[in-house]
């Protein structure tokens, strides 16, 4: 049994152990869930020392044929695109589980579903067979539906149903594209390597239609305009720890899948490059404007996610080294920043049962630790120098300018909008007259401060020492960008 299989089985083993526990043992169930997430985190991060940043192919690969007649197999592996997502997923799942201390209603079912969700998320990023990828992709729907519907807010049923319908609707288009590719590729195998080889040989028009199917499927999950309708309601109604995973890692599934499709169908990516960039810029500015209009703190962070994922899509659309670096760096940066914001706002809501930013004032006097970490999180969201978001947005500007010239100035407009609502929110929360309601708000406790510190270090460290993360992904990015450099050179000739 390989290390990646062990990593997949760790959360499932914890879920099985919890299922065998009597439901009344709340403390023991929570302890098992936390220990399981710690073990998964340790296993994933232990791969860091063995991961060879100079190799272009998959590492720690495992392959077991399932049904040779159908071309399906259990194939897992990681490279420079997937490994950062695996590290991010285990970290955010640990934070979300530890932050779930206020779940008192049926904690057995809650923690069991959280661990199943962690295993499904890891499977998406490690799968090297499109059939296996699709199974894990759909598996994430089941725990998320129940986590929102059972432990969410007042409109939880509507939110969970919208989430499932949007995602399943997009998955239909993705499945059709997969089946068409399977039918047209010699050998009829779902292996990603076979799809990558066969996809490049397809006619350009065929590639475009298949790519559009994938774009709908992955675009819903990212989400990109106009396929974002499920996101704000799901984020607002989901429990805050679940929102950490929704925004922090679930959206990255769509971006990760799109990168794999660009690698598989390069002809279509080149044809649709301008369309992807247009959608990215619309999402960036549209999401920022809607976030700026919100008074509900969770809704504001949700809409800001649309804007930040627009940067990811713009980086992918650039199809050059700087753009792809921006996309992957922004995926990591946004995951950590959004996780920190949902953690802190969720903790504030638990204390006050109020999400309207106009309710608050002068919290810096009564909750200085909360103010410190929240201000840092908003600085990270804006992409100020010294944060991972700055490295991502700088590469997005460079990659975008290299491809489209001064049109990329629209990216700066999105950044300014982000700065506007970040400054406004900080001002509302932490300045103004001291009201009696604010005097009784409790500051961050040691365990809560530890989680906030972990996420804060996460988005500050790559901003101060970007080589730590850039070296991890650079070889895979160079390999993919060279594919389009060669194609562009041949087109010019």
Secondary structure, DSSP 8 states (H G I E B T S, - for coil): --HHHHHHHHHHHHHHHHHHS-TT-HHHHHHHHHHHHHHHHHHHHHGGGT--TT--S-EEEEEEEEETTTTEEEEEEE-TTTHHHHHHHHHHHHHHHHTTTT--SSHHHHHHHHHHHHHHHHHHHHB-BHHHHHHHHHHHHHHHHHHHHHHS-TTHHHHHHHHHHHHHHHHHHHHHHHHHHHHHSTT---BHHHHHHHHTTS-HHHHHHHHHHHHHHHHHHHT-TTS-TTHHHHHHHS-HHHHHHIIIIIHHHHHHHHHHHHHH-HHHHHHTHHHHHHHHHHHHHHHHHHHHH--BHHHHHHHHHHHHHHHHHHHHHH-SHHHHHHHHHHHHHHHHHHHHHHHHHHHHHHHHS--BGGG---HHHH-HHHHHHHHHHHHHHHT-TTSHHHHHHHHHHHHHHHHHGGGGHHHHHHHHHHHHHHHHHHHHHH-S---HHHHT-----HHHHHHHHHHHHHHHHHHHSTHHHHHHHHHHHHHHHHHHHHHHHHHH-
